[in-house]
Amino acid sequence: MDLTHRKLFSLDPNADPGEEARQLRAQGPLVPVELPGGVAAWAATDFATAKAVFCHEDLTKDPEHWPALQAGRIPDDWELIVLVRGAAMLHEGGDDHRRLRQLVSSAFNRAPIEALRPRIEEIADELLDALDSPDPGEPVDLRELFAYPLAVRVICKVLGVPDTVVSELRHRFDRLVTPQDGATGEADIRTAVADIYRSLSALIAIKRTDPGDDLTTALIRARDDGDRLSEQELVETLFLILIAGHETTINSITNTVHALLQNPAMLAVARDADDDRTWAAVVEEGLRFSSPVRHALMRYAVKDTEIAGVRVAEGDPVIASLVAAGRDPSRHENADDFDVTRPTSREHVAFGFGAHYCLGARLAKLETEIALATLFSRYPGLTPASDPDRLCSIPLQGFEALPVYLHADERTRR
């Protein structure tokens, strides 16, 4: 049966991610779903199927293989368009993907990322120092005052650009992953995309005259010294690294802090452990339990194929529901429980799998590990101030804010 003639499970950006995951898994490993705007796709809902989708030889990230897009049935102002179309490696397959990935991969290898550890620790300490001054009776938003600036300052250091680049574009970035109905929302998307690309083009022009020992300069040289990178690819690669380099890290930090605060026994295990590897294990469990990416978009069948016993027609789009895959009960015992001692915590696909595995995964994990260890060491009495509102988003899972009481009178001086 054709995908569009099936009964589609409607993905709701306002739904509770855990409950939605359970409902999706109940319908099978590959489920026909409806994305915003009435766009139909297949969704992988368990660990094995999601992993298979990420590395399936008959699926590509190249949107040239999506007939609905090529025929104009997907409008330019579709709210998720920036996540499925463009010249960055996220939207390429085969040789083009390998070419673009190779240009940036060295900056995210183990040695250069580990070399950032002291600077990340300094930034975390600086941000937490600044939290001592507010009224102790007032809640502190850890997303706004800790996770967000930490992630932004680190990725801007990698790129060699001012922190203000992300700050100035912040609301435009948010607009691209937050649904909004009606003509106003469609106009907002067009305006946000245009403003982002205009700002990044201006930044590139500045960096051309003032190069440095950083990733942005390396990309500009790849563009200017040969034909390895087009101007559009340069702008869109910079855009991809900026947005992916801070959004997922913010959510990784805040999601895991929230999970720890909701599970005091697990927080005690992490905080009292003598093993330095404990916080790294906490990060992995946070990624499994509460993936910062909710639904990974989008792959397309290059020919008729079969996935998890389901026929997928040529041109059909396929996504992976990472919350559902992370809480797959066939992979994890008591999968809906947050357990930092879980032996299978690393068995998740929060950063994808295969050729498109997230280049920044190592950096995001290191930032989250340092953020958690520093935060709970400094403020061992940290408690939640209220139930946070979840992000309204299809691609991301996180919170609008994370208000907490620091109990600074109990803090550990460093």
KOLVEXLO-207328 format. One record per atom (N, C-alpha, C): x, y, z. Coordinates in steps of 0.05 Angstrom, whole numbers, padded with zeros to 5 digits, always signed. Layout:
! residues N
XYZ/...
This chain:
! residues 414
+00017-00024+00000/+00000+00000+00000/+00018+00025+00000/+00011+00045-00016/+00025+00070-00018/+00025+00084+00009/+00048+00097+00016/+00051+00110+00042/+00028+00130+00047/+00021+00146+00027/+00001+00167+00031/-00027+00156+00034/-00031+00130+00028/-00057+00119+00031/-00060+00103+00057/-00040+00103+00073/-00040+00090+00099/-00051+00108+00121/-00060+00097+00142/-00068+00113+00165/-00042+00122+00179/-00039+00148+00181/-00014+00160+00191/-00016+00167+00220/+00005+00161+00235/+00007+00170+00263/+00017+00199+00262/+00002+00217+00273/+00009+00245+00272/+00029+00252+00294/+00053+00261+00286/+00073+00270+00305/+00066+00298+00315/+00064+00300+00341/+00055+00325+00354/+00079+00338+00368/+00087+00362+00360/+00110+00375+00374/+00104+00381+00403/+00079+00381+00411/+00072+00387+00439/+00068+00361+00456/+00070+00338+00443/+00065+00313+00458/+00089+00307+00477/+00083+00292+00498/+00104+00283+00516/+00121+00263+00500/+00147+00268+00498/+00164+00250+00481/+00164+00221+00489/+00164+00216+00516/+00164+00188+00525/+00138+00174+00519/+00115+00187+00523/+00090+00175+00517/+00086+00171+00487/+00095+00190+00471/+00093+00188+00442/+00111+00164+00433/+00134+00161+00445/+00152+00139+00438/+00138+00112+00443/+00124+00109+00466/+00111+00084+00472/+00089+00078+00452/+00074+00099+00444/+00053+00095+00425/+00064+00087+00397/+00086+00100+00390/+00098+00093+00364/+00108+00064+00364/+00122+00056+00385/+00133+00028+00385/+00111+00008+00385/+00088+00014+00397/+00065-00004+00398/+00055-00011+00370/+00060+00007+00351/+00050+00003+00324/+00070-00012+00305/+00094-00017+00315/+00112-00033+00299/+00139-00019+00297/+00159-00033+00285/+00186-00021+00283/+00189+00001+00262/+00171+00001+00242/+00171+00022+00221/+00142+00031+00217/+00136+00055+00225/+00109+00065+00227/+00104+00088+00207/+00082+00088+00192/+00075+00111+00175/+00066+00134+00193/+00079+00158+00190/+00073+00181+00207/+00068+00205+00189/+00056+00225+00203/+00051+00251+00190/+00066+00272+00204/+00084+00286+00190/+00098+00309+00200/+00081+00334+00196/+00089+00356+00209/+00074+00381+00205/+00072+00388+00175/+00049+00400+00168/+00044+00406+00141/+00033+00383+00124/+00025+00362+00138/+00014+00339+00124/+00034+00322+00109/+00060+00324+00115/+00081+00309+00102/+00082+00281+00113/+00080+00261+00095/+00080+00233+00104/+00109+00222+00103/+00115+00204+00122/+00142+00192+00123/+00139+00165+00138/+00160+00149+00137/+00163+00126+00154/+00180+00133+00178/+00174+00122+00201/+00189+00128+00225/+00199+00101+00237/+00225+00099+00241/+00237+00076+00255/+00233+00081+00285/+00223+00060+00299/+00215+00064+00327/+00230+00047+00347/+00248+00030+00338/+00264+00014+00357/+00293+00017+00351/+00310+00007+00368/+00339+00011+00366/+00350-00001+00340/+00343-00027+00335/+00354-00041+00312/+00345-00028+00286/+00319-00020+00284/+00309-00008+00260/+00321+00019+00255/+00323+00035+00276/+00336+00062+00273/+00365+00059+00264/+00379+00040+00276/+00407+00036+00268/+00408+00027+00239/+00390+00010+00231/+00389+00001+00203/+00383+00023+00184/+00365+00041+00191/+00358+00064+00174/+00382+00082+00171/+00398+00087+00192/+00420+00105+00190/+00442+00095+00171/+00444+00069+00167/+00466+00059+00150/+00455+00042+00126/+00429+00045+00120/+00417+00029+00099/+00428+00037+00071/+00437+00018+00055/+00449+00024+00029/+00428+00035+00009/+00403+00030+00014/+00382+00040-00004/+00369+00066+00005/+00380+00078+00025/+00370+00104+00035/+00392+00125+00032/+00384+00149+00024/+00404+00171+00021/+00393+00196+00035/+00412+00214+00042/+00405+00240+00053/+00400+00261+00031/+00406+00254+00006/+00403+00272-00016/+00374+00277-00023/+00363+00302-00019/+00335+00307-00024/+00328+00306-00054/+00348+00303-00071/+00341+00300-00099/+00325+00274-00104/+00326+00256-00084/+00311+00231-00086/+00283+00232-00073/+00274+00256-00065/+00248+00260-00053/+00229+00272-00074/+00213+00257-00088/+00196+00267-00109/+00178+00290-00101/+00167+00288-00077/+00149+00309-00068/+00163+00336-00066/+00188+00337-00058/+00203+00362-00057/+00210+00371-00085/+00219+00353-00102/+00227+00361-00129/+00204+00370-00146/+00180+00360-00140/+00156+00367-00156/+00143+00393-00145/+00154+00404-00123/+00143+00428-00112/+00120+00424-00093/+00114+00399-00086/+00092+00395-00067/+00100+00401-00038/+00126+00404-00033/+00136+00413-00007/+00143+00443-00010/+00129+00461+00002/+00134+00490-00003/+00160+00499+00009/+00171+00521-00002/+00196+00532+00007/+00195+00541+00036/+00170+00547+00045/+00167+00557+00073/+00157+00535+00092/+00159+00510+00083/+00153+00488+00102/+00170+00491+00127/+00159+00488+00150/+00173+00495+00174/+00198+00478+00180/+00201+00455+00167/+00225+00439+00171/+00243+00439+00147/+00239+00457+00128/+00253+00456+00102/+00283+00459+00106/+00292+00475+00126/+00321+00479+00129/+00335+00454+00138/+00319+00435+00149/+00331+00410+00159/+00332+00388+00138/+00321+00393+00115/+00320+00373+00094/+00332+00382+00067/+00338+00408+00065/+00348+00417+00039/+00371+00437+00044/+00391+00435+00027/+00414+00454+00029/+00439+00442+00017/+00461+00456+00021/+00486+00447+00009/+00506+00437+00030/+00497+00434+00054/+00515+00424+00075/+00515+00394+00075/+00534+00382+00090/+00537+00353+00090/+00512+00339+00101/+00496+00353+00117/+00472+00341+00128/+00453+00332+00106/+00454+00345+00083/+00435+00340+00062/+00447+00325+00038/+00472+00315+00041/+00486+00303+00019/+00490+00273+00024/+00494+00258+00003/+00501+00230+00005/+00525+00224-00012/+00536+00200-00009/+00558+00191-00026/+00583+00208-00025/+00594+00213-00049/+00620+00227-00051/+00618+00255-00041/+00596+00269-00046/+00593+00297-00037/+00593+00298-00006/+00580+00279+00006/+00580+00279+00036/+00608+00273+00047/+00622+00254+00035/+00649+00248+00044/+00667+00272+00040/+00665+00286+00018/+00682+00309+00013/+00677+00331+00034/+00652+00337+00039/+00646+00358+00058/+00653+00350+00087/+00649+00325+00094/+00655+00316+00121/+00685+00316+00126/+00700+00309+00105/+00729+00308+00109/+00741+00335+00114/+00728+00356+00104/+00739+00383+00108/+00737+00392+00137/+00719+00382+00152/+00715+00391+00180/+00722+00370+00201/+00726+00345+00192/+00728+00323+00211/+00752+00326+00229/+00775+00336+00220/+00799+00337+00236/+00795+00355+00261/+00778+00375+00259/+00773+00392+00282/+00758+00378+00305/+00745+00355+00298/+00729+00341+00318/+00740+00314+00325/+00766+00310+00318/+00779+00285+00327/+00785+00286+00357/+00792+00263+00368/+00796+00260+00396/+00816+00280+00408/+00839+00283+00396/+00860+00300+00407/+00852+00329+00409/+00843+00342+00387/+00835+00370+00389/+00811+00374+00408/+00793+00355+00410/+00771+00358+00428/+00780+00356+00457/+00797+00336+00463/+00807+00333+00490/+00824+00357+00498/+00837+00369+00479/+00853+00393+00485/+00836+00416+00494/+00810+00415+00488/+00791+00436+00496/+00782+00433+00525/+00788+00410+00538/+00778+00405+00565/+00784+00427+00585/+00809+00436+00587/+00814+00458+00606/+00798+00483+00601/+00795+00490+00576/+00780+00515+00570/+00750+00511+00576/+00739+00487+00571/+00711+00482+00577/+00707+00483+00608/+00726+00472+00623/+00724+00473+00652/+00725+00502+00662/+00742+00518+00650/+00744+00547+00657/+00717+00561+00652/+00706+00556+00629/+00681+00569+00622/+00659+00560+00641/+00657+00534+00647/+00637+00525+00666/+00640+00538+00693/+00665+00540+00703/+00670+00553+00729/+00662+00583+00728/+00669+00597+00706/+00662+00625+00703/+00632+00629+00704/+00617+00612+00690/+00588+00615+00689/+00576+00609+00716/+00586+00589+00730/+00575+00583+00757/+00583+00604+00777/+00607+00616+00774/+00614+00638+00792/+00593+00660+00790/+00584+00665+00766/+00565+00687+00762/+00538+00681+00773/+00532+00656+00780/+00506+00649+00791/+00504+00653+00821/+00526+00660+00834/+00526+00664+00863/+00511+00689+00871/+00511+00709+00853/+00501+00735+00861/+00471+00738+00863/+00454+00723+00848/+00425+00727+00850/+00414+00721+00878/+00391+00732+00883/+00377+00727+00908/+00373+00697+00912/+00383+00685+00934/+00381+00656+00938/+00352+00646+00939/+00333+00664+00944/+00305+00656+00944/+00293+00655+00917/+00307+00665+00897/+00297+00665+00870/+00308+00642+00854/+00292+00629+00837/+00302+00607+00820/+00321+00618+00799/+00339+00601+00790/+00358+00606+00769/+00352+00589+00745/+00351+00600+00722/+00346+00584+00697/+00372+00573+00687/+00377+00547+00691/+00402+00535+00683/+00405+00534+00653/+00383+00533+00639/+00385+00533+00609/+00396+00559+00599/+00384+00581+00609/+00392+00608+00600/+00419+00617+00610/+00425+00610+00635/+00449+00622+00647/+00473+00603+00649/+00469+00577+00642/+00491+00559+00643/+00494+00542+00618/+00474+00526+00611/+00477+00508+00588/+00480+00523+00562/+00463+00544+00558/+00465+00559+00533/+00491+00573+00529/+00500+00590+00548/+00526+00604+00543/+00550+00585+00542/+00549+00563+00557/+00571+00544+00556/+00573+00533+00527/+00551+00523+00517/+00551+00511+00490/+00560+00531+00469/+00549+00555+00471/+00555+00576+00451/+00585+00584+00452/+00595+00588+00476/+00623+00597+00478/+00643+00575+00468/+00636+00550+00472/+00654+00529+00463/+00653+00526+00432/+00630+00526+00420/+00629+00522+00391/+00640+00547+00377/+00637+00570+00389/+00648+00594+00377/+00679+00594+00379/+00690+00582+00400/+00719+00579+00402/+00729+00560+00380/+00715+00538+00376/+00723+00519+00354/+00723+00533+00327/+00702+00549+00322/+00700+00563+00296/+00717+00588+00294/+00725+00599+00317/+00741+00623+00317/+00724+00648+00311/+00700+00648+00321/+00682+00671+00316/+00673+00682+00343/+00664+00707+00343/+00654+00719+00368/+00629+00705+00379/+00626+00704+00405/+00602+00692+00417/+00577+00706+00407/+00580+00731+00400/+00556+00747+00392/+00544+00737+00366/+00560+00722+00350/+00549+00712+00325/+00524+00695+00330/+00526+00677+00350/+00504+00660+00356/+00483+00676+00371/+00491+00692+00390/+00472+00708+00406/+00454+00725+00388/+00466+00738+00368/+00450+00755+00350/+00431+00739+00333/+00437+00714+00328/+00420+00698+00311/+00403+00678+00327/+00404+00681+00353/+00391+00661+00370/+00362+00656+00364/+00346+00677+00363/+00317+00674+00359/+00311+00664+00331/+00329+00670+00312/+00324+00660+00285/+00330+00630+00284/+00351+00621+00298/+00356+00592+00300/+00332+00578+00313/+00323+00589+00335/+00300+00577+00349/+00276+00575+00331/+00272+00595+00314/+00248+00596+00297/+00248+00572+00278/+00271+00563+00270/+00273+00542+00250/+00267+00514+00261/+00266+00511+00287/+00260+00485+00299/+00235+00486+00316/+00220+00508+00316/+00196+00511+00332/+00173+00517+00314/+00152+00500+00313/+00130+00504+00295/+00113+00528+00301/+00102+00540+00280/+00084+00563+00284/+00065+00562+00260/+00039+00564+00266/+00019+00561+00245/+00014+00587+00230/+00004+00584+00206/-00007+00607+00191/+00014+00622+00174/+00004+00642+00160/+00020+00657+00142/+00043+00672+00156/+00037+00681+00181/+00058+00695+00196/+00082+00677+00201/+00076+00652+00209/+00097+00632+00213/+00113+00627+00188/+00100+00625+00166/+00114+00620+00140/+00132+00643+00133/+00123+00668+00138/+00139+00691+00132/+00163+00692+00151/+00159+00684+00176/+00180+00683+00196/+00203+00665+00187/+00196+00642+00176/+00216+00622+00167/+00233+00635+00145/+00220+00647+00125/+00235+00659+00103/+00253+00681+00113/+00243+00697+00131/+00259+00719+00142/+00282+00708+00158/+00277+00688+00175/+00298+00677+00191/+00321+00665+00175/+00314+00650+00154/+00334+00638+00137/+00350+00660+00123/+00337+00680+00112/+00351+00701+00098/+00370+00716+00116/+00361+00722+00141/+00377+00737+00160/+00402+00720+00168/+00398+00695+00172/+00420+00677+00180/+00441+00677+00159/+00433+00672+00134/+00452+00670+00112/+00466+00697+00107/+00451+00719+00110/+00464+00745+00106/+00485+00750+00128/+00479+00743+00152/+00498+00747+00174/+00523+00729+00171/+00519+00704+00163/+00541+00686+00160/+00559+00694+00136/+00547+00704+00115/+00562+00714+00092/+00580+00738+00101/+00568+00755+00117/+00583+00778+00127/+00606+00769+00145/+00601+00749+00162/+00622+00738+00179/+00645+00727+00162/+00638+00712+00141/+00659+00700+00124/+00676+00722+00111/+00663+00744+00103/+00678+00766+00091/+00698+00777+00111/+00690+00780+00136/+00708+00790+00157/+00731+00771+00162/+00725+00745+00164/+00746+00725+00169/+00765+00723+00146/+00757+00730+00122/+00775+00729+00099/+00797+00750+00103/+00790+00772+00115/+00810+00793+00120/+00825+00790+00146/+00814+00774+00164/+00827+00770+00191/+00826+00741+00198/+00842+00724+00183/+00842+00695+00188/+00855+00688+00215/+00849+00663+00223/+00860+00654+00249/+00865+00624+00247/+00874+00613+00269/+00878+00584+00271/+00852+00571+00281/+00833+00569+00263/+00806+00560+00271/+00793+00546+00248/+00770+00534+00253/+00756+00518+00233/+00744+00536+00211/+00734+00560+00218/+00723+00578+00198/+00744+00585+00177/+00768+00593+00187/+00789+00600+00168/+00797+00576+00151/+00798+00552+00162/+00804+00528+00147/+00784+00524+00124/+00758+00528+00130/+00738+00524+00110/+00740+00546+00089/+00745+00570+00096/+00749+00592+00077/+00772+00586+00058/+00794+00576+00069/+00817+00569+00052/+00810+00546+00033/+00794+00527+00043/+00785+00505+00025/+00768+00516+00002/+00753+00536+00008/+00737+00549-00013/+00754+00566-00032/+00773+00581-00022/+00788+00600-00038/+00812+00588-00052/+00822+00566-00042/+00846+00554-00054/+00840+00533-00075/+00815+00527-00079/+00809+00506-00099/+00779+00503-00103/+00772+00481-00113/+00743+00476-00119/+00731+00456-00100/+00743+00453-00076/+00733+00433-00057/+00707+00441-00043/+00701+00467-00044/+00679+00478-00028/+00667+00502-00043/+00642+00501-00050/+00629+00524-00063/+00622+00545-00042/+00616+00569-00051/+00609+00590-00032/+00584+00583-00016/+00564+00571-00030/+00540+00563-00016/+00546+00541+00004/+00563+00522-00004/+00570+00500+00015/+00585+00512+00039/+00601+00532+00035/+00616+00545+00057/+00596+00557+00077/+00577+00573+00067/+00558+00586+00085/+00541+00565+00099/+00532+00545+00085/+00514+00525+00097/+00529+00506+00116/+00554+00501+00111/+00569+00484+00129/+00574+00499+00155/+00580+00525+00153/+00583+00542+00177/+00557+00543+00193/+00535+00546+00178/+00509+00547+00191/+00503+00521+00206/+00509+00498+00193/+00504+00472+00205/+00520+00468+00230/+00546+00475+00230/+00563+00471+00253/+00554+00490+00276/+00546+00514+00270/+00537+00533+00290/+00512+00523+00304/+00491+00515+00288/+00466+00508+00300/+00467+00481+00314/+00480+00461+00300/+00482+00435+00311/+00502+00434+00335/+00521+00452+00334/+00542+00452+00354/+00533+00464+00381/+00510+00477+00381/+00502+00487+00408/+00474+00477+00416/+00456+00473+00397/+00429+00465+00404/+00428+00437+00418/+00442+00417+00406/+00441+00391+00418/+00455+00390+00445/+00477+00405+00447/+00491+00406+00473/+00475+00418+00495/+00461+00440+00489/+00443+00452+00509/+00423+00432+00519/+00410+00418+00500/+00390+00398+00508/+00402+00374+00522/+00425+00366+00514/+00438+00344+00528/+00443+00351+00557/+00453+00375+00562/+00458+00384+00590/+00433+00386+00606/+00413+00401+00595/+00389+00406+00611/+00372+00381+00614/+00371+00364+00593/+00355+00340+00596/+00367+00321+00617/+00393+00320+00619/+00406+00302+00638/+00404+00314+00666/+00407+00340+00669/+00403+00352+00695/+00375+00347+00705/+00356+00351+00688/+00328+00346+00695/+00323+00317+00704/+00334+00298+00689/+00331+00270+00696/+00344+00264+00723/+00367+00275+00729/+00380+00271+00754/+00364+00283+00777/+00353+00306+00773/+00337+00319+00794/+00311+00304+00799/+00301+00290+00779/+00277+00274+00782/+00283+00247+00794/+00308+00240+00796/+00316+00214+00806/+00339+00218+00827/+00332+00227+00851/+00353+00233+00871/+00372+00210+00877/+00361+00185+00876/+00379+00162+00882/+00401+00160+00861/+00394+00165+00836/+00414+00164+00815/+00434+00187+00817/+00424+00210+00825/+00441+00233+00829/+00461+00227+00851/+00452+00214+00873/+00470+00207+00895/+00491+00188+00886/+00484+00168+00869/+00503+00149+00858/+00525+00164+00843/+00517+00182+00826/+00536+00197+00809/+00553+00215+00826/+00541+00229+00845/+00556+00249+00860/+00575+00236+00880/+00569+00212+00890/+00585+00200+00910/+00606+00181+00899/+00606+00176+00873/+00624+00157+00861/+00653+00167+00862/+00672+00150+00866/+00700+00157+00865/+00712+00155+00837/+00699+00140+00820/+00709+00135+00793/+00704+00159+00775/+00725+00170+00763/+00723+00193+00746/+00705+00187+00721/+00702+00162+00715/+00686+00154+00691/+00656+00155+00696/+00648+00160+00721/+00620+00159+00728/+00604+00180+00713/+00614+00205+00711/+00599+00226+00698/+00596+00220+00668/+00617+00207+00657/+00615+00199+00628/+00592+00179+00625/+00589+00161+00644/+00568+00141+00643/+00540+00155+00646/+00539+00176+00663/+00515+00191+00666/+00507+00204+00640/+00526+00215+00626/+00521+00228+00600/+00509+00208+00581/+00520+00184+00579/+00509+00164+00561/+00481+00156+00568/+00475+00153+00594/+00448+00146+00602/+00429+00169+00596/+00438+00194+00599/+00421+00217+00592/+00415+00217+00563/+00434+00211+00546/+00429+00210+00517/+00410+00188+00510/+00413+00165+00523/+00394+00143+00517/+00366+00149+00527/+00364+00159+00551/+00338+00164+00563/+00323+00188+00552/+00338+00208+00545/+00326+00234+00537/+00342+00247+00515/+00342+00234+00492/+00358+00243+00469/+00353+00272+00463/+00374+00288+00458/+00369+00316+00451/+00356+00320+00424/+00359+00299+00407/+00345+00299+00381/+00321+00280+00384/+00298+00291+00379/+00273+00275+00382/+00268+00257+00358/+00267+00270+00334/+00264+00255+00309/+00285+00264+00290/+00301+00245+00279/+00322+00251+00261/+00311+00251+00232/+00312+00274+00219/+00302+00277+00192/+00326+00278+00173/+00325+00270+00149/+00305+00255+00134/+00321+00239+00114/+00314+00214+00109/+00327+00198+00088/+00306+00190+00068/+00316+00182+00044/+00297+00176+00022/+00306+00150+00008/+00286+00134+00001/+00292+00109-00012/+00300+00114-00041/+00323+00104-00049/+00332+00107-00077/+00319+00087-00095/+00307+00066-00083/+00292+00046-00099/+00274+00032-00079/+00255+00016-00090/+00238+00001-00072/+00255-00017-00055/+00250-00018-00029/+00266-00034-00011/+00248-00044+00012/+00260-00059+00029/+00246-00070+00053/+00261-00063+00078/+00248-00053+00098/+00260-00046+00123/+00242-00057+00145/+00253-00074+00163/+00238-00086+00185/+00213-00100+00175/+00215-00112+00152/+00193-00127+00141/+00171-00110+00128/+00177-00084+00124/+00157-00066+00113/+00168-00056+00085/+00151-00056+00065/+00159-00046+00039/+00159-00016+00039/+00183-00005+00032/+00186+00024+00029/+00190+00030+00000/+00173+00046-00012/+00174+00052-00040/+00195+00072-00047/+00206+00070-00071/+00225+00090-00081/+00215+00118-00077/+00231+00135-00065/+00224+00163-00060/+00211+00168-00033/+00203+00147-00019/+00191+00151+00007/+00211+00163+00027/+00204+00183+00043/+00222+00193+00064/+00220+00175+00089/+00242+00173+00102/+00244+00156+00127/+00258+00173+00148/+00247+00172+00172/+00260+00186+00195/+00265+00165+00217/+00280+00173+00237/+00286+00156+00260/+00276+00170+00285/+00259+00157+00300/+00249+00169+00325/+00268+00160+00348/+00285+00179+00356/+00308+00172+00373/+00300+00168+00402/+00279+00181+00411/+00269+00176+00438/+00258+00148+00440/+00242+00140+00420/+00231+00113+00419/+00253+00092+00418/+00274+00097+00401/+00296+00078+00398/+00312+00076+00424/+00316+00099+00438/+00331+00099+00462/+00318+00084+00485/+00291+00083+00485/+00276+00070+00506/+00265+00043+00497/+00278+00031+00478/+00269+00005+00467/+00271-00016+00488/+00248-00028+00497/+00249-00048+00519/+00262-00074+00510/+00265-00079+00484/+00278-00103+00476/+00309-00100+00478/+00318-00075+00482/+00346-00070+00484/+00355-00064+00513/+00336-00052+00528/+00343-00043+00555/+00322-00053+00575/+00331-00064+00597/+00313-00072+00619/+00302-00047+00632/+00276-00047+00638/+00263-00024+00650/+00272+00002+00635/+00266+00002+00609/+00277+00022+00591/+00267+00050+00598/+00244+00053+00610/+00233+00079+00617/+00244+00090+00643/+00262+00076+00656/+00275+00085+00681/+00302+00098+00674/+00308+00119+00688/+00335+00132+00686/+00353+00118+00706/+00374+00104+00696/+00391+00088+00713/+00420+00092+00704/+00435+00107+00720/+00463+00113+00712/+00481+00089+00715/+00472+00068+00727/+00488+00043+00729/+00481+00023+00707/+00464+00031+00689/+00455+00012+00668/+00478+00003+00650/+00482-00023+00647/+00504-00032+00630/+00500-00027+00600/+00476-00022+00592/+00470-00018+00564/+00467+00011+00556/+00474+00030+00573/+00469+00058+00568/+00481+00068+00542/+00504+00057+00534/+00517+00066+00510/+00503+00057+00484/+00484+00039+00487/+00470+00028+00464/+00446+00047+00457/+00453+00070+00445/+00433+00089+00436/+00442+00100+00409/+00424+00115+00397/+00431+00127+00371/+00425+00157+00372/+00430+00169+00395/+00424+00197+00399/+00439+00215+00380/+00463+00206+00371/+00479+00221+00351/+00479+00208+00324/+00460+00190+00319/+00459+00176+00293/+00477+00152+00293/+00484+00143+00269/+00500+00119+00266/+00510+00119+00237/+00533+00106+00233/+00543+00102+00205/+00556+00127+00194/+00554+00131+00168/+00568+00152+00154/+00560+00180+00163/+00535+00183+00173/+00526+00209+00181/+00526+00212+00212/+00541+00195+00226/+00544+00198+00255/+00554+00226+00261/+00542+00239+00280/+00547+00267+00286/+00576+00272+00292/+00588+00290+00276/+00617+00297+00279/+00622+00309+00307/+00603+00324+00317/+00607+00337+00342/+00599+00321+00367/+00594+00296+00364/+00585+00279+00386/+00606+00279+00409/+00631+00276+00402/+00652+00275+00423/+00653+00301+00438/+00650+00324+00424/+00651+00350+00437/+00626+00354+00455/+00603+00346+00445/+00578+00349+00460/+00579+00332+00486/+00590+00308+00484/+00592+00291+00508/+00611+00303+00528/+00634+00313+00519/+00654+00325+00537/+00642+00350+00551/+00628+00367+00536/+00616+00390+00548/+00595+00382+00569/+00579+00362+00562/+00558+00354+00581/+00570+00342+00606/+00591+00325+00603/+00605+00313+00626/+00616+00334+00644/+00630+00354+00633/+00642+00375+00649/+00620+00392+00662/+00599+00398+00647/+00577+00414+00658/+00565+00401+00682/+00559+00375+00680/+00546+00361+00702/+00564+00358+00726/+00589+00350+00722/+00607+00346+00744/+00612+00372+00759/+00616+00394+00744/+00621+00420+00756/+00597+00430+00771/+00574+00428+00758/+00549+00438+00770/+00543+00425+00797/+00542+00398+00797/+00534+00384+00821/+00556+00383+00842/+00581+00387+00834/+00602+00390+00854/+00600+00417+00868/+00594+00438+00852/+00592+00465+00863/+00567+00468+00880/+00544+00457+00870/+00519+00461+00884/+00506+00434+00890/+00516+00420+00910/+00506+00393+00916/+00477+00393+00926/+00467+00415+00935/+00439+00417+00945/+00419+00426+00924/+00427+00428+00899/+00410+00437+00877/+00384+00422+00877/+00362+00438+00874/+00335+00425+00873/+00319+00439+00851/+00299+00425+00839/+00282+00438+00819/+00264+00459+00831/+00259+00480+00816/+00241+00501+00826/+00212+00497+00817/+00209+00484+00794/+00182+00479+00783/+00185+00459+00760/+00162+00449+00751/+00162+00431+00727/+00167+00448+00702/+00189+00443+00688/+00195+00460+00665/+00177+00453+00641/+00172+00474+00624/+00157+00470+00599/+00175+00458+00578/+00165+00438+00564/+00181+00425+00543/+00182+00442+00518/+00204+00439+00503/+00205+00452+00477/+00183+00441+00459/+00170+00459+00444/+00150+00450+00424/+00166+00446+00398/+00173+00421+00392/+00191+00417+00369/+00188+00388+00360/+00190+00384+00334/+00192+00357+00322/+00221+00347+00323/+00240+00363+00314/+00268+00352+00313/+00282+00351+00339/+00275+00368+00359/+00290+00370+00384/+00274+00362+00408/+00288+00352+00428/+00275+00347+00454/+00290+00363+00476/+00276+00379+00491/+00289+00394+00512/+00268+00410+00527/+00277+00432+00539/+00260+00449+00556/+00263+00478+00548/+00241+00492+00551/+00242+00521+00546/+00260+00535+00567/+00259+00525+00591/+00276+00536+00613/+00279+00513+00633/+00299+00516+00651/+00303+00496+00672/+00308+00511+00698/+00286+00520+00712/+00289+00535+00736/+00296+00517+00760/+00316+00525+00775/+00325+00510+00798/+00332+00529+00821/+00332+00518+00845/+00343+00532+00869/+00372+00521+00873/+00391+00539+00874/+00419+00531+00877/+00426+00523+00905/+00412+00535+00925/+00420+00531+00953/+00450+00537+00956/+00456+00562+00948/+00484+00570+00947/+00498+00569+00974/+00482+00571+00996/+00495+00570+01022/+00507+00542+01028/+00499+00522+01012/+00510+00495+01015/+00532+00490+00994/+00539+00510+00978/+00557+00505+00955/+00585+00497+00965/+00599+00483+00947/+00626+00476+00952/+00645+00496+00940/+00662+00509+00955/+00680+00529+00945/+00703+00516+00929/+00710+00529+00907/+00732+00518+00891/+00756+00537+00890/
